[in-house]
Amino acid sequence: MTNVLVLLLPVVAGMALLQRRRLYAVIGMAVFSLLLSAVYLLAAAPDVAITEAAIGAALVTFIYVLALRKTGRLVVAASEVPGLIQREGKETSGLEWVILQRLAHVLGLDLVVRFVPTEEIAPMVLRGEADIGAGGLIGSDVEGDVLVAPYPLPTARFRVSGPTGCVPVDPAAPDHPTGYLADLVAAVRKGQPTVTTLDLARLLALSRYDLTAYRVDRLEGSPEYAFLVSKRNPNAHARLVMLIDELHSSGRLDRLIGRFIG
């Protein structure tokens, strides 16, 4: 029995060292400590076995887990944009979501997304409350002490204004709609006056409703979507830029764009 456990030790240690996820590596080392405790116990050294189990498997693992609660996550602040990043029930989907998942895997971190209004994204990244900002952000609009990681998906700005005439109220329009673009959707469905500037993805989402009474003007410029990255995390920025380049050069990014954007 002792020989079997001794042979398992290097196997478990190797598996722990090869894990991308830090939490899995910590769990692997905890298992290693428990196996080592069993070896000490079978070798008639119960005092050493108890010490190894208490310190190596319990205390050290607990300290690592506490540390990973702060360092083992990739926190993303995002606004919902159909096709880019959006909630579908309990799941999240979209082009940016797939890219962020791949990045989290490369970094060995757990991906955590916090959906917030667009205007709150950059301040959260600046304050260090989020590592990355996502959700239909346009790189040329970004100001402040943050890093920008654009990806080759052209967009445009559109100004929606109106209505241009008398519009009857849609009786089916809810008084308090919920979900993406709720306030703007409610105004459009009721024919209420509004002036707003939208990117292409948001305009496509709003176009599912009747915009015939509204004027839609395309503004000058050919911007691209981008991620914001905190300057506190240059490694994440470098890895993200590298990942986007790899996806683009391999053609996988174009396939993802066709899948989510059409």
C-alpha angles and dihedrals in degrees: 000000000000091000091053092052092047090053090049093055098075090042093055092042091052092049090050093051092049096053116114093200111074093213091056089050091053091049089050092053090048089055088048090055092049091051090048090051089053090051091052091048093052089047089061095254102119094159092056090044092054091047092050092048094047098043106025102035101029114024099033092045091050091052092049092049091051090051092048091055087073103028104031098071136080104212116202126190109204143164118219116260121170110244094013106057125338143145120251106185106301093341131082124215143168142095096287091045091057092048092049092048090054091048092051089050092051091049093044092236137130113251115232119181123195114193112216137155113286094248091059096055101080094044090051091052091046092050092049093245089122132029095209137022120214142160115099096323118167114222097214090058095057119110128175141050098316137111120245124215109188123194125204100261110118118213136170140215121247129189114215115196138161152001094248094200145005109313124189117231114257104237090205093058110113118233092226110024119187133210135041117003088356098162095044093046090051091051093049094047091051095042093241122161115267140161117192141149118228137181120234097267093051092046090053089052092050091045089071083080126061110280097166091111092053132076116235116195124183112224125220122272139056105240127176131221118254147176123240117223128192115246086227087071108048090154091062090049093050092047092047093051090047092048093050091049091050093049091048097047093047093050093240092114091058090051091050091049090051090049098050105023102028 
